[in-house]
Every structure is written in C-alpha cells, then in structure tokens.
Amino acid sequence: MRDLEEEMPAVIATRRIFEGKVIGVRVDTLRQADGTEYSREVVEYAGAVVVVPVDPHGRLLFVRQYRHPAGAWLLELPAGGIDDRDTSPEDAAQRELREETGRRGRLRRIGGMFLAPGYSTEYQHVYVATGLVEDSLDADEDEDLRLQPLTLDEALAAIDHEEIRDAKSIAALMMYVRRGDGTGRA
C-alpha cells in the first residue's frame, strides 16, 4: 500500500468553475510520476449520512421521494448532507431521521462509503437507528416524503425487482445485513 501512496499524482493546479448552495465543481490538473499531466473535474460535496431505521416490529423505514435528476419517485433509506447545523455525522443522521421519518433513536455506525469516487468527494457515513420514538422535525421545503416500512425480506426483494434503485440505500442495506441485524444473518 505504501508504494501506491508514493505513486499518487501531484495536484499542480486547481480551477473553480462553480460554487453552488449544495455543491461546488473544480477542475484539478494532475501530474503523474512520469511527468504525464491530465485534468479531472471534481464535484465537491460535504459529507453525508444514510440511516437504516428499524422500527419496534423489525421493519425498516424507507421513504419514497421524487428525485428530479432520475425523473422518478425512488424508494430510499433516509439520508442527507452534513451541513452547518451539524457538528458530527451522528448529529446529521439524527436530524435526517427526525426530518424524514418523524422519529429519533439510538444510532450505531456500521460503515461508510464514497458515493462516486470517480468524480465526487462525497463520503457517506452509514448508521442503524433502533429504539425509535416519535420526534419529528419539519422536512426541507423541497421534499415530499412518503414513509414506507418494509421487512428485511421485502427490502431485499425490492432490490431484486429494481423497486429500490438507489445505490446508497442498496449499499447501506448490504452493510446492515453483513454486520448483523438480529435475524441470524451476519
């Protein structure tokens, strides 16, 4: 691994081309050890969180929401960005849980992942939420969320039938299954 770190290209220039409310875009010029130079566009996005909420009946709480870039209503686990209101990924996870499901709970981090490392800096922290109790926050004004509880088997079948097509939800659900979820699967 050390050899690969020594072979990392050097960033020799950075040019900002967009600074929005949620994302930024820059173009980095890199130089490889052999002197070859190339450019990469990078979407900058602060960290994010994904939550696997488990209700007292063992069902997972998904939300269905319209996603304009996909042009579809998608079935997803609650998720969102870490923003100025949050001091930690755990705080952001609790906020998203409250905004999107109307509940709060005990959080346990089960992993993390880069969303799209070929072009984005976004790293997502994945949590399981249990011991859920009613405690809602208003959702963002641009969100129309429909809560949809599913058993684990229903959620896995929904992936098989492409009813869950959101990569972060699929990956977080797989982390939940692999790290032990109380069903005997570990």
Backbone as numpy.savetxt, mean C-alpha at the origin, in Angstrom:
# Nx Ny Nz CAx CAy CAz Cx Cy Cz
26.29 -9.62 -1.69 25.47 -8.43 -1.69 26.33 -7.17 -1.69
27.44 -7.22 -0.99 28.32 -6.06 -0.92 28.82 -5.67 -2.30
29.15 -6.63 -3.14 29.63 -6.33 -4.49 28.58 -5.56 -5.28
27.31 -5.93 -5.13 26.25 -5.23 -5.85 26.12 -3.79 -5.38
26.27 -3.55 -4.08 26.20 -2.18 -3.57 27.30 -1.32 -4.16
28.48 -1.90 -4.35 29.60 -1.16 -4.93 29.36 -0.87 -6.41
28.51 -1.65 -7.05 28.24 -1.48 -8.47 27.02 -0.58 -8.74
26.45 0.01 -7.70 25.29 0.87 -7.92 25.69 2.08 -8.76
24.87 2.43 -9.74 25.15 3.62 -10.53 25.14 4.88 -9.67
25.93 5.87 -10.06 25.97 7.15 -9.35 24.96 8.10 -9.99
24.21 8.81 -9.16 23.31 9.85 -9.66 24.16 11.09 -9.90
24.24 11.51 -11.17 25.10 12.66 -11.49 24.30 13.94 -11.74
22.98 13.80 -11.91 22.13 14.98 -12.07 20.68 14.60 -11.78
19.94 15.57 -11.27 18.51 15.40 -11.01 17.78 16.64 -11.50
16.70 16.42 -12.23 15.89 17.54 -12.73 14.43 17.30 -12.33
13.85 18.24 -11.58 12.44 18.15 -11.19 11.58 18.59 -12.36
10.58 17.76 -12.68 9.71 18.15 -13.80 8.26 18.34 -13.37
7.91 17.91 -12.14 6.55 18.11 -11.65 6.53 18.01 -10.14
5.77 18.91 -9.51 5.58 18.87 -8.06 4.10 19.07 -7.80
3.40 17.99 -7.50 1.97 18.06 -7.25 1.64 17.94 -5.79
0.35 17.87 -5.51 -0.13 17.74 -4.13 0.23 16.37 -3.55
0.18 15.34 -4.37 0.39 13.97 -3.90 1.71 13.39 -4.38
2.10 13.68 -5.61 3.32 13.09 -6.16 4.24 14.17 -6.72
5.49 13.79 -6.88 6.46 14.60 -7.61 7.07 13.71 -8.67
7.62 14.33 -9.70 8.29 13.56 -10.74 9.63 14.23 -11.01
10.67 13.39 -11.07 12.00 13.89 -11.38 12.64 12.99 -12.43
13.66 13.52 -13.08 14.46 12.72 -14.01 15.88 12.71 -13.46
16.36 11.50 -13.17 17.73 11.33 -12.68 18.62 10.86 -13.83
19.81 11.43 -13.91 20.82 10.93 -14.84 21.81 10.13 -14.01
22.05 8.90 -14.45 22.91 7.98 -13.71 24.13 7.61 -14.54
25.21 7.26 -13.84 26.43 6.80 -14.51 26.83 5.45 -13.91
26.97 4.47 -14.78 27.42 3.15 -14.35 28.93 3.15 -14.16
29.46 2.11 -13.52 30.90 2.01 -13.26 31.72 2.07 -14.54
31.17 1.59 -15.67 31.92 1.61 -16.93 31.81 2.95 -17.67
31.13 3.94 -17.03 31.00 5.26 -17.63 29.73 5.48 -18.43
28.95 4.43 -18.69 27.70 4.57 -19.43 26.72 5.43 -18.63
26.09 6.38 -19.31 25.09 7.24 -18.67 23.72 6.97 -19.25
22.71 7.11 -18.41 21.32 6.95 -18.84 20.42 7.73 -17.88
19.17 7.93 -18.30 18.20 8.68 -17.49 17.05 7.78 -17.06
16.49 8.10 -15.89 15.32 7.40 -15.37 14.34 8.42 -14.82
13.07 8.27 -15.19 12.01 9.08 -14.61 11.59 8.41 -13.31
11.41 9.20 -12.26 11.07 8.67 -10.94 9.84 9.40 -10.40
8.82 8.63 -10.05 7.64 9.19 -9.38 7.94 9.15 -7.88
7.91 10.33 -7.26 8.17 10.42 -5.82 6.85 10.41 -5.08
6.75 9.52 -4.11 5.55 9.41 -3.29 6.00 9.03 -1.90
5.49 9.74 -0.92 5.85 9.42 0.47 5.40 7.99 0.77
5.83 7.45 1.85 5.44 6.10 2.22 3.94 5.95 2.32
3.50 4.70 2.34 2.08 4.39 2.40 1.86 3.18 3.31
0.61 2.91 3.59 0.24 1.78 4.43 -0.89 1.00 3.79
-0.94 -0.30 4.11 -2.04 -1.18 3.71 -2.45 -1.92 4.99
-3.75 -2.02 5.22 -4.25 -2.66 6.44 -5.13 -3.84 6.08
-4.90 -4.97 6.77 -5.76 -6.15 6.66 -6.61 -6.17 7.93
-7.82 -5.57 7.89 -8.67 -5.54 9.08 -9.43 -6.85 9.22
-9.38 -7.43 10.42 -10.06 -8.68 10.71 -11.14 -8.40 11.75
-12.41 -8.61 11.37 -13.51 -8.32 12.30 -13.65 -9.46 13.32
-14.50 -9.28 14.33 -14.64 -10.31 15.37 -15.10 -11.68 14.85
-15.67 -11.72 13.65 -16.12 -12.98 13.05 -15.06 -13.60 12.15
-13.86 -12.97 12.11 -12.78 -13.49 11.29 -12.84 -13.06 9.84
-13.81 -12.20 9.50 -13.90 -11.71 8.12 -12.92 -10.56 7.92
-12.46 -10.42 6.69 -11.56 -9.34 6.31 -12.40 -8.21 5.73
-12.10 -6.99 6.15 -12.89 -5.85 5.69 -12.21 -5.19 4.50
-12.82 -5.36 3.34 -12.38 -4.72 2.11 -13.25 -3.50 1.85
-12.76 -2.61 1.00 -13.56 -1.48 0.55 -13.61 -1.50 -0.97
-14.75 -1.18 -1.50 -14.90 -1.04 -2.94 -14.92 0.46 -3.22
-14.06 0.88 -4.14 -14.02 2.30 -4.47 -13.66 2.51 -5.93
-14.13 3.63 -6.47 -13.84 3.95 -7.86 -12.41 4.45 -7.97
-11.66 3.87 -8.90 -10.29 4.28 -9.18 -10.22 4.78 -10.60
-10.13 6.09 -10.74 -10.19 6.71 -12.06 -9.12 6.21 -13.03
-7.83 6.12 -12.63 -6.84 5.63 -13.59 -7.16 4.24 -14.13
-7.79 3.38 -13.31 -8.17 2.03 -13.76 -9.51 2.05 -14.49
-10.28 3.14 -14.32 -11.59 3.23 -14.93 -12.55 2.18 -14.41
-12.43 1.86 -13.10 -13.25 0.78 -12.55 -13.41 0.94 -11.04
-14.45 0.30 -10.52 -14.62 0.14 -9.07 -13.77 -1.06 -8.68
-12.82 -0.86 -7.78 -11.93 -1.93 -7.36 -12.20 -2.34 -5.91
-12.03 -3.61 -5.64 -12.16 -4.15 -4.30 -10.76 -4.20 -3.71
-10.54 -3.45 -2.62 -9.20 -3.28 -2.07 -9.22 -3.37 -0.55
-8.07 -3.64 0.01 -7.88 -3.47 1.44 -7.71 -1.98 1.72
-8.07 -1.51 2.91 -7.87 -0.10 3.24 -6.39 0.27 3.13
-6.13 1.42 2.56 -4.75 1.85 2.34 -4.71 3.35 2.12
-3.52 3.90 2.27 -3.36 5.31 2.00 -1.95 5.78 2.31
-1.72 7.03 2.00 -0.39 7.60 2.17 -0.10 8.03 3.59
1.17 8.06 3.90 1.64 8.64 5.16 1.80 10.13 4.87
1.07 10.95 5.60 1.12 12.38 5.29 1.51 13.20 6.52
1.40 14.51 6.40 1.84 15.42 7.45 1.12 15.21 8.78
-0.10 14.65 8.73 -0.84 14.42 9.97 -0.27 13.26 10.76
0.51 12.42 10.10 0.99 11.18 10.70 2.44 11.31 11.13
2.75 10.71 12.28 4.13 10.71 12.74 4.80 9.37 12.48
4.03 8.37 12.11 4.61 7.05 11.87 3.71 6.27 10.91
4.23 5.21 10.31 3.37 4.36 9.49 2.19 3.79 10.30
2.43 3.45 11.56 1.35 2.92 12.40 0.24 3.95 12.58
0.60 5.22 12.79 -0.42 6.27 12.91 -1.22 6.39 11.61
-0.53 6.30 10.48 -1.22 6.38 9.18 -2.14 5.18 9.00
-1.70 3.99 9.42 -2.54 2.79 9.30 -3.81 2.94 10.14
-3.66 3.45 11.34 -4.83 3.63 12.20 -5.79 4.66 11.59
-5.24 5.75 11.03 -6.08 6.77 10.39 -6.83 6.18 9.21
-6.13 5.46 8.34 -6.79 4.86 7.17 -7.86 3.86 7.59
-7.57 3.07 8.60 -8.55 2.11 9.11 -9.81 2.83 9.57
-9.64 3.90 10.31 -10.79 4.68 10.82 -11.55 5.35 9.68
-10.82 5.95 8.73 -11.48 6.64 7.61 -12.22 5.68 6.70
-11.63 4.53 6.41 -12.18 3.66 5.37 -13.12 2.57 5.90
-12.99 2.21 7.19 -13.88 1.17 7.73 -14.73 1.65 8.88
-14.42 2.80 9.45 -15.14 3.29 10.61 -14.77 2.57 11.89
-13.59 1.96 11.91 -13.13 1.19 13.06 -11.67 1.48 13.34
-11.29 1.21 14.58 -9.87 1.21 14.95 -9.58 -0.12 15.61
-8.29 -0.45 15.72 -7.95 -1.73 16.32 -6.49 -1.82 16.68
-6.10 -2.99 17.17 -4.70 -3.27 17.48 -3.99 -3.60 16.18
-2.88 -2.94 15.96 -2.13 -3.13 14.72 -0.88 -3.97 14.97
-0.59 -4.84 14.00 0.64 -5.62 14.02 1.22 -5.55 12.60
2.46 -5.07 12.52 3.12 -4.98 11.21 3.53 -6.37 10.76
3.18 -6.72 9.50 3.52 -8.04 8.97 4.44 -7.98 7.75
4.83 -6.79 7.34 5.74 -6.70 6.22 5.70 -5.36 5.53
6.31 -5.32 4.37 6.34 -4.12 3.57 6.81 -4.44 2.17
6.61 -3.48 1.26 6.97 -3.73 -0.14 7.04 -2.41 -0.91
7.84 -2.43 -1.95 7.82 -1.32 -2.90 6.66 -1.55 -3.85
5.90 -0.51 -4.15 4.75 -0.63 -5.03 5.17 -0.92 -6.46
6.03 -0.10 -6.99 6.48 -0.24 -8.39 7.90 0.29 -8.48
8.90 -0.49 -8.04 10.26 0.03 -7.92 10.93 0.38 -9.24
10.32 0.04 -10.35 10.87 0.42 -11.64 10.70 1.90 -11.94
9.75 2.56 -11.26 9.54 3.98 -11.52 9.08 4.79 -10.31
8.87 4.17 -9.15 8.32 4.90 -8.02 9.11 4.65 -6.74
9.17 5.66 -5.87 9.82 5.53 -4.57 8.88 4.99 -3.50
7.61 4.79 -3.81 6.61 4.43 -2.80 6.90 3.09 -2.14
7.01 3.12 -0.80 7.17 1.92 0.00 5.93 1.80 0.88
5.32 0.62 0.89 4.09 0.40 1.64 4.34 -0.54 2.82
3.90 -0.10 4.00 3.97 -0.88 5.22 2.65 -1.62 5.37
2.70 -2.92 5.70 1.50 -3.74 5.77 1.23 -4.12 7.22
-0.03 -3.91 7.64 -0.46 -4.19 9.01 -1.68 -5.09 9.01
-1.82 -5.88 10.07 -3.06 -6.58 10.38 -3.69 -5.81 11.53
-5.01 -5.59 11.45 -5.74 -4.92 12.52 -6.75 -5.89 13.10
-6.69 -6.09 14.41 -7.62 -6.96 15.12 -8.22 -6.20 16.30
-9.18 -6.83 16.98 -9.83 -6.16 18.11 -10.54 -4.90 17.68
-11.19 -4.95 16.53 -11.81 -3.75 15.95 -12.99 -3.25 16.78
-13.04 -1.93 16.97 -14.16 -1.27 17.62 -14.57 -0.06 16.78
-15.83 0.30 16.87 -16.34 1.45 16.12 -15.58 2.72 16.52
-15.10 3.46 15.54 -14.41 4.73 15.79 -14.08 5.34 14.43
-15.00 6.09 13.88 -14.82 6.55 12.50 -14.25 7.96 12.42
-13.55 8.17 11.34 -13.11 9.49 10.89 -13.76 9.71 9.54
-14.02 10.95 9.18 -14.56 11.22 7.86 -13.56 10.83 6.80
-14.05 10.16 5.76 -13.21 9.80 4.61 -12.85 11.06 3.85
-11.81 10.99 3.05 -11.46 12.12 2.19 -12.65 12.45 1.31
-12.79 13.73 0.97 -13.96 14.18 0.21 -14.06 13.55 -1.18
-12.94 13.07 -1.72 -12.98 12.48 -3.06 -13.13 10.95 -3.02
-13.42 10.39 -1.85 -13.56 8.94 -1.74 -15.02 8.55 -1.53
-15.47 7.58 -2.30 -16.79 6.97 -2.14 -16.52 5.50 -1.85
-16.56 5.13 -0.58 -16.15 3.81 -0.15 -17.35 2.95 0.23
-17.33 1.70 -0.19 -18.37 0.73 0.15 -17.70 -0.44 0.87
-18.01 -0.62 2.14 -17.41 -1.69 2.94 -17.92 -3.05 2.49
-17.03 -4.02 2.35 -17.41 -5.36 1.92 -16.60 -6.40 2.71
-17.21 -7.00 3.74 -16.51 -8.06 4.48 -16.46 -9.35 3.67
-15.31 -10.04 3.72 -15.13 -11.32 3.05 -14.40 -12.28 3.99
-14.76 -13.55 3.93 -13.95 -14.54 4.62 -12.62 -14.65 3.87
-11.64 -15.27 4.51 -10.37 -15.46 3.83 -10.56 -16.28 2.55
-11.34 -17.34 2.62 -11.56 -18.16 1.42 -12.27 -17.36 0.33
-13.22 -16.51 0.70 -13.89 -15.66 -0.30 -12.91 -14.68 -0.92
-12.02 -14.12 -0.10 -11.03 -13.17 -0.63 -10.08 -13.86 -1.59
-9.62 -15.07 -1.23 -8.72 -15.80 -2.13 -9.44 -16.17 -3.43
-10.70 -16.56 -3.33 -11.48 -16.86 -4.55 -11.67 -15.60 -5.38
-11.84 -14.45 -4.73 -12.01 -13.18 -5.46 -10.74 -12.83 -6.23
-9.58 -13.20 -5.69 -8.33 -13.01 -6.45 -8.34 -13.94 -7.66
-8.68 -15.21 -7.45 -8.72 -16.18 -8.55 -9.64 -15.74 -9.68
-10.75 -15.09 -9.32 -11.75 -14.67 -10.32 -11.53 -13.23 -10.79
-10.39 -12.66 -10.43 -10.03 -11.29 -10.80 -11.06 -10.27 -10.34
-11.70 -10.54 -9.22 -12.57 -9.55 -8.58 -11.73 -8.64 -7.69
-10.63 -9.16 -7.16 -9.62 -8.34 -6.50 -8.45 -8.28 -7.47
-8.22 -7.07 -8.01 -7.19 -6.89 -9.04 -6.13 -5.88 -8.63
-6.19 -5.47 -7.40 -5.30 -4.45 -6.87 -4.06 -5.13 -6.29
-2.89 -4.80 -6.83 -1.65 -5.50 -6.45 -1.33 -5.37 -4.96
-1.53 -4.19 -4.39 -1.18 -4.04 -2.97 -2.08 -4.89 -2.10
-3.35 -5.02 -2.47 -4.27 -5.85 -1.69 -3.91 -7.33 -1.82
-3.57 -7.75 -3.02 -3.19 -9.15 -3.24 -1.91 -9.47 -2.47
-0.92 -8.61 -2.55 0.34 -8.85 -1.85 0.15 -8.83 -0.34
-0.63 -7.87 0.17 -0.87 -7.80 1.62 -1.63 -9.03 2.10
-2.58 -9.49 1.32 -3.33 -10.69 1.68 -2.41 -11.90 1.72
-1.48 -11.99 0.77 -0.53 -13.10 0.77 0.38 -13.03 2.00
0.80 -11.83 2.39 1.60 -11.69 3.62 0.79 -12.15 4.82
-0.48 -11.79 4.86 -1.37 -12.19 5.95 -1.47 -13.72 6.03
-1.63 -14.37 4.90 -1.73 -15.84 4.88 -0.40 -16.47 5.31
0.71 -15.96 4.81 2.02 -16.56 5.07 2.51 -16.35 6.51
2.12 -15.27 7.12 2.62 -14.97 8.46 1.72 -15.49 9.57
0.74 -16.29 9.21 -0.15 -16.89 10.20 -1.33 -16.00 10.47
-2.51 -16.52 10.28 -3.71 -15.70 10.41 -4.75 -16.33 11.34
-4.33 -17.33 12.10 -5.28 -17.95 13.03 -6.12 -19.04 12.41
-5.91 -19.39 11.15 -6.71 -20.43 10.52 -5.93 -21.72 10.38
-4.72 -21.76 10.89 -3.89 -22.95 10.75 -2.96 -22.87 9.56
-3.12 -21.86 8.73 -2.20 -21.67 7.60 -1.06 -20.81 8.09
0.15 -21.18 7.79 1.25 -20.34 8.26 2.35 -20.22 7.25
